[in-house]
């Protein structure tokens, strides 16, 4: 579900990775969690269309040190970047492992995402909106790239927000039957390839309220 190249960022000198759950370190793994899901053709499609392009640029997306409370990520390919995140969410929903049990999109959303992934037809910014939060290693300004967290689900009004941590960020996808976010929300990945990423120390993880990003006006009041 979470591609191996993202686990590679998190491996320590002994090729181990710290798996976390709700901000608590759970156990060290020698490899990322794997589960056979797709036929060879579909696996090849997702790998070549979404994973490989992201793998080529991922290490350069965030600086080694991040000042301030919000980092503006610019210049990403909106179609590839968004569908990459949606591919992880879709695979988590159809997987059977305990690590993915909090993701249950239901047949309608699963089929909708399956179709957009097969066709490469990316939804606009307010449909399945993608948001992110950068987490820093304790008492540093360095992204916590050594943390991985399987998806967790939270309710936001009538919507579900699925949050997964990899590559120094908690990535959030909002799943709803109608529009939840404002089209001008600067914390939502936009078609121009921009997204504002709030920055927190990893020790603040249990306290971070993704609803503030979704509502976004509370940041500007």
ZIDA-V525633 format. One record per residue. RES is the residue in one small letter. PHI is phi in degrees with one decimal (* if undefined). Layout:
# ZIDA-V525633
res=RES phi=PHI
res=RES phi=PHI
This chain:
# ZIDA-V525633
res=x phi=*
res=x phi=-86.7
res=x phi=-58.0
res=x phi=-61.0
res=x phi=-65.4
res=x phi=-75.6
res=x phi=-65.5
res=x phi=-58.7
res=x phi=-62.5
res=x phi=-94.1
res=x phi=-63.0
res=x phi=-88.6
res=x phi=-67.0
res=x phi=-101.5
res=x phi=58.4
res=x phi=-117.8
res=x phi=-131.7
res=x phi=-91.0
res=x phi=-84.6
res=x phi=-122.3
res=x phi=-137.9
res=x phi=52.7
res=x phi=89.3
res=x phi=-102.4
res=x phi=-69.8
res=x phi=-105.9
res=x phi=-160.6
res=x phi=-97.0
res=x phi=-117.0
res=x phi=-80.6
res=x phi=-140.8
res=x phi=-65.8
res=x phi=-71.1
res=x phi=-124.7
res=x phi=-155.1
res=x phi=-63.3
res=x phi=-130.0
res=x phi=-111.1
res=x phi=-70.6
res=x phi=-60.3
res=x phi=-66.6
res=x phi=-70.6
res=x phi=-60.9
res=x phi=-65.1
res=x phi=-60.8
res=x phi=-64.7
res=x phi=-65.7
res=x phi=-79.2
res=x phi=-83.5
res=x phi=-119.6
res=x phi=-73.1
res=x phi=-62.8
res=x phi=-61.4
res=x phi=-70.8
res=x phi=-59.5
res=x phi=-69.7
res=x phi=-117.3
res=x phi=-58.9
res=x phi=-67.4
res=x phi=-100.9
res=x phi=-69.4
res=x phi=-111.9
res=x phi=-70.1
res=x phi=-66.1
res=x phi=-130.1
res=x phi=-121.7
res=x phi=-82.1
res=x phi=78.9
res=x phi=-99.9
res=x phi=-139.8
res=x phi=-111.3
res=x phi=-92.6
res=x phi=-90.9
res=x phi=-129.5
res=x phi=80.6
res=x phi=-83.6
res=x phi=-77.0
res=x phi=-55.9
res=x phi=-61.3
res=x phi=-68.8
res=x phi=-64.0
res=x phi=-69.6
res=x phi=-66.2
res=x phi=-60.5
res=x phi=-65.0
res=x phi=-66.0
res=x phi=-66.2
res=x phi=-66.5
res=x phi=-63.1
res=x phi=-62.4
res=x phi=-64.2
res=x phi=-63.5
res=x phi=-69.5
res=x phi=-88.9
res=x phi=-74.4
res=x phi=-113.5
res=x phi=-65.4
res=x phi=-61.3
res=x phi=-65.0
res=x phi=-108.4
res=x phi=-66.9
res=x phi=-80.5
res=x phi=-99.2
res=x phi=-142.2
res=x phi=-78.2
res=x phi=83.3
res=x phi=-63.1
res=x phi=-67.3
res=x phi=-72.4
res=x phi=-59.6
res=x phi=-68.0
res=x phi=-61.7
res=x phi=-70.2
res=x phi=-58.4
res=x phi=-68.1
res=x phi=-66.8
res=x phi=-70.6
res=x phi=-65.6
res=x phi=-91.9
res=x phi=68.0
res=x phi=-98.6
res=x phi=-74.2
res=x phi=-67.7
res=x phi=-71.4
res=x phi=-61.4
res=x phi=-94.3
res=x phi=-104.1
res=x phi=49.2
res=x phi=-61.7
res=x phi=-111.3
res=x phi=-125.9
res=x phi=-148.6
res=x phi=-135.4
res=x phi=-82.9
res=x phi=-117.4
res=x phi=-103.4
res=x phi=-59.9
res=x phi=-53.5
res=x phi=60.3
res=x phi=-135.4
res=x phi=-112.3
res=x phi=-97.8
res=x phi=-57.8
res=x phi=-82.1
res=x phi=-71.1
res=x phi=-90.5
res=x phi=-112.4
res=x phi=-128.3
res=x phi=-135.6
res=x phi=-59.9
res=x phi=-61.6
res=x phi=-120.9
res=x phi=-112.4
res=x phi=-133.9
res=x phi=-92.5
res=x phi=-129.9
res=x phi=58.4
res=x phi=-82.1
res=x phi=-99.9
res=x phi=-112.7
res=x phi=-115.3
res=x phi=-104.9
res=x phi=-121.6
res=x phi=-133.8
res=x phi=-103.5
res=x phi=-162.6
res=x phi=58.6
res=x phi=85.1
res=x phi=-130.6
res=x phi=-96.8
res=x phi=-101.1
res=x phi=-118.2
res=x phi=-121.8
res=x phi=-95.1
res=x phi=-116.8
res=x phi=-153.3
res=x phi=-84.3
res=x phi=-144.7
res=x phi=-67.5
res=x phi=-110.6
res=x phi=-102.1
res=x phi=-78.1
res=x phi=-65.9
res=x phi=-96.2
res=x phi=-60.8
res=x phi=-73.3
res=x phi=-94.6
res=x phi=-102.9
res=x phi=-55.8
res=x phi=-107.2
res=x phi=-62.0
res=x phi=-79.2
res=x phi=84.0
res=x phi=-113.9
res=x phi=-156.6
res=x phi=-84.4
res=x phi=-116.7
res=x phi=-58.6
res=x phi=-118.1
res=x phi=-137.3
res=x phi=-68.7
res=x phi=-60.6
res=x phi=-68.8
res=x phi=-89.1
res=x phi=-50.6
res=x phi=-65.1
res=x phi=-98.0
res=x phi=-71.0
res=x phi=-105.8
res=x phi=-64.1
res=x phi=-59.5
res=x phi=-65.7
res=x phi=-69.9
res=x phi=-64.4
res=x phi=-79.4
res=x phi=50.7
res=x phi=-65.1
res=x phi=-66.4
res=x phi=-77.9
res=x phi=-106.5
res=x phi=-72.3
